[in-house]
Amino acid sequence: MFKRVRYYIFLRDVLLLSVSAFGGPQAHMALMFDMMVRKRAYLSEEDLIELNALCQVLPGPTSTQTITAIGFRIGGPNLAYLTVLVWMLPAVIIMTAAAIIITNLQDQQVSLEFTRFLQPIAVGFVAFAAFKITRKVVRSKTAWALMIVSAILSFQLNSPYAFPILILAGGAVTAFKYKRQPVEEKQKFTIEWANFILWAGVFILAASLGGITRSLPVRLFENFYRSGSLIFGGGQVLIPFLYAEFVELKNLVSSQEFLTGYAIGQSVPGPVFSFCAYIGALSMRESGISGQILGSAVASLGIFLPGVFLIFFVIRFWDSLKKYRWVRASLEGVNATSSGMVVAAAFLLFIPLGFSIINFALAIGTFLILMFTRIPAPILILAGLIAGIWL
């Protein structure tokens, strides 16, 4: 009975975080420290820092994996699955509703012109994310070179199939610098492969079913599952993947719709990856509201499940694995390559807007406001909407 009550309280705390955690992974961590460590003492400060560090080096949504790992520590896999569901659901519902509203407006021949200022504002958000990520992870000449090459190739190729190759290549380059890493005493460890097999099995099954049936919901699940399995660095790095896949390659979402949704997503609490629910819902708009809800569901499951499977797999032996120098060394290249993709995304997203003084000023202005003030993202989004309606 005591465990059940404790689990209930924990899930209630997760729900409170999911509706109040604005600002991305860094802000989410500050709130987790306050709620999970200081108020509830579910784990120590050192444990939370360690879990977050582990999640930052795995593909998938960092905040989601961190809070899922806490649930795993407290109550095992069952509580962890409930944790990720409670954490993602509010943001997914909001973003799904946004997609349905935009679709209805378009069906009624209502112009989305009132969202025109949100699009350059969204570019400003991406540019600021690129700046923050680059400043944090690019610290050596090799990393700078990888970041620049990644940005140029990402911009020129602009293909979802090129991005995972770039990430793996970047990690391979810096893995050769392993001798610069301090030597740590290695310990033998046993790997439990169940969750890795589950992750790989779902990957192969989704790809196979998508190719055989050509069903759009199945292909959407595979697209997002693939992205969720390859994204390092959080929700901002997801943007070039989604833009290349759904705007440039498959034309399921327009550039205007993409940027509008991304801007809305910046004002929504909870995981940044909830933006995928919006993309999934718009991709299924031809099937009506029920189809959009289905599209949102398969997109959300596809993007969140890989990170959950992988954190369950790695958390059991990470302490031993990270003692290998080549593992630690490869992370420099993975992070530098990912930051280059976000830099490229800022330019790729701006080009379809067309160069104008207003668009340029809004993008740069948003970047500067985020850098030098503490004005929250929802205020900027609201201001952009009001300006678009009245001007």
VMD Tcl script that draws the C-alpha trace (Angstrom):
set ca {
  {0.00 0.00 0.00}
  {2.85 2.39 0.87}
  {4.44 1.80 -2.54}
  {1.18 2.47 -4.35}
  {0.67 5.74 -2.50}
  {4.25 6.75 -3.22}
  {3.86 5.89 -6.90}
  {0.64 7.91 -7.08}
  {2.33 10.94 -5.52}
  {5.26 10.58 -7.92}
  {2.98 10.48 -10.98}
  {1.10 13.50 -9.64}
  {4.41 15.35 -9.37}
  {5.28 14.34 -12.94}
  {1.93 15.73 -14.11}
  {2.59 19.03 -12.32}
  {5.95 19.25 -14.07}
  {4.42 18.42 -17.45}
  {2.05 21.41 -17.28}
  {4.54 23.88 -15.81}
  {7.92 23.00 -17.36}
  {8.54 25.66 -20.00}
  {11.84 26.42 -21.65}
  {13.39 23.16 -22.83}
  {15.73 20.63 -21.17}
  {17.79 23.14 -19.17}
  {14.72 24.69 -17.57}
  {13.20 21.24 -17.10}
  {16.26 20.15 -15.14}
  {15.98 23.11 -12.77}
  {12.36 22.18 -12.04}
  {13.28 18.51 -11.58}
  {15.92 19.50 -9.04}
  {13.36 21.50 -7.12}
  {10.56 18.90 -7.25}
  {12.36 15.55 -7.34}
  {15.37 16.31 -5.15}
  {14.61 19.21 -2.81}
  {10.88 18.72 -2.14}
  {10.37 14.97 -2.49}
  {13.87 13.48 -2.12}
  {13.13 10.74 -4.67}
  {16.87 10.71 -5.38}
  {20.00 12.67 -4.51}
  {21.33 15.65 -6.44}
  {24.30 13.57 -7.55}
  {22.01 10.82 -8.83}
  {19.94 13.29 -10.86}
  {23.04 14.89 -12.40}
  {24.36 11.44 -13.32}
  {21.07 10.35 -14.89}
  {20.83 13.56 -16.89}
  {24.41 13.17 -18.12}
  {23.63 9.64 -19.28}
  {20.52 10.78 -21.13}
  {22.44 13.56 -22.88}
  {24.70 11.02 -24.57}
  {21.84 8.80 -25.75}
  {19.64 9.48 -28.75}
  {16.18 10.72 -27.87}
  {14.53 13.45 -25.76}
  {16.81 14.26 -22.82}
  {14.17 15.52 -20.37}
  {11.83 12.63 -21.14}
  {14.56 10.06 -20.69}
  {15.71 11.66 -17.43}
  {12.27 11.69 -15.83}
  {11.61 8.17 -17.17}
  {14.87 6.97 -15.61}
  {13.77 8.44 -12.27}
  {10.51 6.50 -12.55}
  {12.51 3.37 -13.38}
  {14.69 3.85 -10.30}
  {11.64 4.28 -8.07}
  {9.26 1.64 -9.39}
  {10.78 -0.30 -12.25}
  {9.58 -0.54 -15.86}
  {5.84 -0.33 -15.14}
  {6.11 2.98 -13.30}
  {8.58 4.23 -15.91}
  {6.10 3.64 -18.76}
  {3.37 5.45 -16.81}
  {5.84 8.26 -16.15}
  {6.59 8.90 -19.82}
  {2.87 8.76 -20.65}
  {1.94 11.33 -17.99}
  {4.89 13.54 -18.92}
  {4.20 13.70 -22.66}
  {0.38 13.65 -22.75}
  {-0.48 17.32 -21.95}
  {1.93 18.75 -24.55}
  {0.89 16.15 -27.14}
  {-2.78 17.03 -26.65}
  {-2.08 20.76 -27.05}
  {0.00 20.29 -30.21}
  {-2.59 17.92 -31.69}
  {-5.30 20.48 -31.02}
  {-3.17 23.15 -32.72}
  {-2.86 20.99 -35.85}
  {-6.61 20.32 -35.93}
  {-7.41 24.03 -35.52}
  {-5.03 25.02 -38.31}
  {-6.54 22.36 -40.59}
  {-10.08 23.59 -39.86}
  {-9.08 27.18 -40.57}
  {-7.63 26.14 -43.91}
  {-10.73 24.07 -44.75}
  {-12.85 27.17 -44.14}
  {-10.59 29.19 -46.46}
  {-9.28 31.22 -43.52}
  {-5.82 32.51 -44.36}
  {-2.95 31.71 -42.03}
  {-1.54 35.15 -42.76}
  {-2.08 36.09 -39.11}
  {0.73 33.64 -38.25}
  {3.20 35.36 -40.60}
  {5.21 36.92 -37.76}
  {5.48 33.60 -35.91}
  {7.58 32.12 -38.69}
  {10.61 34.45 -38.47}
  {10.24 34.34 -34.68}
  {10.56 30.54 -34.91}
  {13.75 30.97 -36.97}
  {15.06 33.18 -34.17}
  {14.36 30.38 -31.69}
  {16.28 27.88 -33.81}
  {19.20 30.29 -34.27}
  {19.38 30.84 -30.52}
  {19.28 27.09 -29.92}
  {22.15 26.67 -32.39}
  {24.14 29.33 -30.55}
  {23.56 27.73 -27.14}
  {24.39 24.23 -28.30}
  {27.52 25.37 -30.15}
  {28.78 27.36 -27.18}
  {28.24 24.38 -24.90}
  {29.71 21.50 -26.92}
  {32.15 22.96 -29.46}
  {35.39 23.54 -27.59}
  {38.26 22.25 -29.74}
  {39.59 22.83 -33.24}
  {38.40 19.38 -34.27}
  {34.91 20.07 -32.94}
  {34.78 23.43 -34.74}
  {35.83 21.77 -37.99}
  {33.21 19.04 -37.59}
  {30.53 21.60 -36.77}
  {31.31 23.69 -39.86}
  {31.50 20.67 -42.18}
  {28.27 19.30 -40.71}
  {26.49 22.63 -41.21}
  {27.64 22.92 -44.85}
  {26.77 19.31 -45.74}
  {23.43 19.46 -43.91}
  {22.53 22.62 -45.79}
  {23.57 21.27 -49.19}
  {22.25 17.71 -48.86}
  {19.17 18.51 -46.76}
  {18.24 14.83 -46.65}
  {17.00 12.86 -43.62}
  {19.13 9.94 -44.78}
  {22.34 11.98 -44.63}
  {21.96 13.13 -41.02}
  {22.58 9.80 -39.23}
  {25.63 9.20 -41.43}
  {27.02 12.59 -40.46}
  {26.45 11.90 -36.76}
  {28.17 8.51 -36.89}
  {31.06 9.94 -38.92}
  {31.54 12.78 -36.43}
  {31.68 10.34 -33.53}
  {34.15 8.13 -35.39}
  {36.48 11.08 -36.05}
  {36.85 12.09 -32.40}
  {36.94 8.48 -31.17}
  {40.53 8.43 -32.49}
  {41.37 11.05 -29.85}
  {40.71 8.52 -27.09}
  {44.28 8.75 -25.78}
  {43.51 12.26 -24.51}
  {40.88 10.84 -22.17}
  {41.98 9.85 -18.65}
  {42.42 6.14 -18.04}
  {39.90 4.62 -15.66}
  {39.90 1.16 -14.14}
  {37.53 -1.03 -16.12}
  {35.16 -3.51 -14.57}
  {33.52 -6.53 -16.11}
  {29.83 -6.08 -16.71}
  {26.94 -8.09 -18.04}
  {24.68 -6.62 -20.69}
  {20.98 -7.44 -20.61}
  {19.97 -7.30 -24.26}
  {16.17 -7.50 -23.91}
  {15.42 -3.79 -24.37}
  {17.98 -3.41 -27.15}
  {16.37 -6.32 -29.00}
  {12.99 -4.71 -28.41}
  {14.23 -1.39 -29.82}
  {15.81 -3.05 -32.88}
  {12.86 -5.38 -33.40}
  {10.36 -2.52 -33.48}
  {12.67 -0.62 -35.85}
  {12.87 -3.52 -38.32}
  {9.19 -4.44 -38.01}
  {8.01 -0.87 -38.62}
  {10.27 -0.45 -41.64}
  {9.16 -3.79 -43.07}
  {5.44 -3.18 -42.55}
  {5.74 0.34 -43.95}
  {7.41 -0.98 -47.09}
  {4.91 -3.81 -47.56}
  {1.63 -2.10 -46.72}
  {2.52 1.48 -47.77}
  {0.12 2.50 -44.98}
  {0.63 6.16 -44.06}
  {0.19 5.65 -40.28}
  {2.75 2.84 -40.31}
  {5.18 4.87 -42.39}
  {4.72 7.85 -40.07}
  {5.52 5.66 -37.08}
  {8.64 4.37 -38.85}
  {9.75 7.89 -39.81}
  {9.47 9.19 -36.27}
  {10.87 6.04 -34.69}
  {13.92 6.32 -36.96}
  {14.38 9.99 -36.02}
  {13.93 9.23 -32.31}
  {16.62 6.56 -32.61}
  {19.17 8.89 -34.18}
  {18.66 12.31 -32.59}
  {21.42 13.43 -30.23}
  {21.15 16.76 -28.46}
  {17.47 17.31 -27.77}
  {14.48 18.71 -29.58}
  {16.33 21.45 -31.46}
  {18.42 18.88 -33.33}
  {15.17 17.19 -34.36}
  {14.14 20.20 -36.47}
  {16.42 19.62 -39.51}
  {15.39 15.94 -39.58}
  {11.67 16.75 -39.61}
  {11.98 19.65 -42.05}
  {13.92 17.57 -44.57}
  {11.59 14.58 -44.21}
  {8.14 16.14 -44.11}
  {8.55 19.49 -45.91}
  {11.30 19.01 -48.48}
  {11.07 15.26 -49.25}
  {7.45 14.23 -48.75}
  {5.61 17.57 -48.94}
  {3.16 16.50 -46.24}
  {3.56 19.82 -44.40}
  {4.23 23.26 -45.83}
  {7.09 25.44 -44.64}
  {4.56 27.95 -43.27}
  {2.73 25.25 -41.29}
  {6.01 23.83 -40.02}
  {7.31 27.14 -38.70}
  {3.95 28.11 -37.22}
  {3.80 24.81 -35.33}
  {7.36 25.12 -34.13}
  {6.64 28.59 -32.78}
  {3.54 27.32 -30.98}
  {5.59 24.46 -29.57}
  {7.97 26.94 -27.95}
  {5.11 28.24 -25.81}
  {3.90 24.80 -24.70}
  {5.13 23.21 -21.44}
  {6.60 19.74 -21.38}
  {8.86 17.91 -23.86}
  {9.96 19.73 -27.02}
  {9.48 16.47 -28.93}
  {5.71 16.98 -28.63}
  {6.12 19.03 -31.83}
  {6.05 15.65 -33.59}
  {2.40 15.21 -32.61}
  {1.63 18.36 -34.60}
  {3.53 17.10 -37.67}
  {1.89 13.69 -37.44}
  {-1.59 15.19 -37.18}
  {-1.09 17.49 -40.18}
  {0.33 14.61 -42.21}
  {-2.96 12.72 -41.75}
  {-5.31 15.66 -42.37}
  {-6.84 13.99 -45.44}
  {-8.39 11.37 -43.13}
  {-10.35 13.84 -41.02}
  {-10.12 14.53 -37.29}
  {-9.94 10.83 -36.38}
  {-7.07 10.45 -38.84}
  {-5.28 13.44 -37.36}
  {-5.60 11.99 -33.86}
  {-4.21 8.71 -35.18}
  {-1.36 10.57 -36.89}
  {-0.57 12.38 -33.66}
  {-0.61 9.13 -31.68}
  {1.70 7.17 -34.00}
  {4.08 10.14 -34.30}
  {4.24 10.56 -30.52}
  {4.80 6.85 -29.91}
  {7.38 6.74 -32.68}
  {9.43 9.64 -31.38}
  {9.31 8.81 -27.66}
  {9.60 5.00 -27.61}
  {13.21 4.64 -28.87}
  {14.59 6.85 -26.12}
  {12.63 4.91 -23.50}
  {13.82 1.53 -24.78}
  {17.43 2.73 -24.96}
  {17.50 4.29 -21.48}
  {16.13 1.01 -20.06}
  {18.89 -0.84 -21.94}
  {21.86 1.40 -21.12}
  {21.08 2.46 -17.55}
  {21.99 -1.00 -16.27}
  {25.62 -0.92 -17.46}
  {26.42 2.73 -18.20}
  {28.72 3.15 -15.19}
  {31.01 0.48 -16.61}
  {30.72 1.45 -20.29}
  {31.69 5.10 -19.78}
  {35.07 4.01 -18.42}
  {36.14 3.18 -21.98}
  {38.02 6.14 -23.40}
  {36.84 5.74 -27.00}
  {33.23 6.00 -25.84}
  {33.85 9.29 -24.04}
  {35.97 10.61 -26.94}
  {33.32 9.88 -29.58}
  {30.77 12.07 -27.80}
  {32.69 15.20 -28.79}
  {32.17 14.46 -32.48}
  {28.54 13.45 -32.06}
  {27.72 16.70 -30.27}
  {29.69 18.90 -32.67}
  {28.03 17.34 -35.71}
  {24.59 17.74 -34.14}
  {25.24 21.42 -33.44}
  {26.19 21.95 -37.09}
  {22.83 20.52 -38.15}
  {20.98 23.03 -36.00}
  {23.03 25.88 -37.50}
  {22.06 24.68 -40.98}
  {18.43 24.37 -39.92}
  {18.26 28.08 -39.06}
  {19.25 28.98 -42.63}
  {17.06 26.30 -44.23}
  {14.03 27.51 -42.32}
  {14.62 31.17 -43.18}
  {15.02 30.73 -46.95}
  {11.36 29.82 -47.71}
  {10.18 32.98 -45.92}
  {11.83 35.18 -48.52}
  {14.27 37.87 -47.52}
  {12.58 41.00 -46.26}
  {13.48 43.64 -43.70}
  {10.59 42.55 -41.44}
  {11.48 38.85 -41.49}
  {15.16 39.53 -40.95}
  {14.47 42.00 -38.13}
  {12.08 39.62 -36.36}
  {14.49 36.68 -36.57}
  {17.46 38.73 -35.34}
  {15.33 40.55 -32.78}
  {14.06 37.28 -31.32}
  {17.61 35.97 -31.11}
  {18.79 39.09 -29.26}
  {15.81 39.12 -26.90}
  {16.44 35.51 -25.95}
  {20.14 36.19 -25.46}
  {19.99 39.39 -23.43}
  {16.64 39.28 -21.62}
  {14.55 36.86 -19.62}
  {11.35 37.41 -21.55}
  {9.77 33.93 -21.81}
  {8.99 32.31 -25.15}
  {5.18 32.31 -24.65}
  {5.22 36.13 -24.40}
  {7.10 36.42 -27.70}
  {4.69 34.00 -29.40}
  {1.65 35.87 -28.04}
  {3.09 39.20 -29.20}
  {3.70 37.76 -32.67}
  {0.12 36.47 -32.90}
  {-1.39 39.79 -31.77}
  {0.77 41.71 -34.22}
  {-0.26 39.37 -37.03}
  {-3.96 39.83 -36.27}
  {-3.91 43.61 -35.92}
  {-1.33 44.68 -38.47}
}
mol new
graphics top color blue
foreach p $ca { graphics top sphere $p radius 0.5 }
foreach p [lrange $ca 0 end-1] q [lrange $ca 1 end] { graphics top cylinder $p $q radius 0.2 }
display resetview
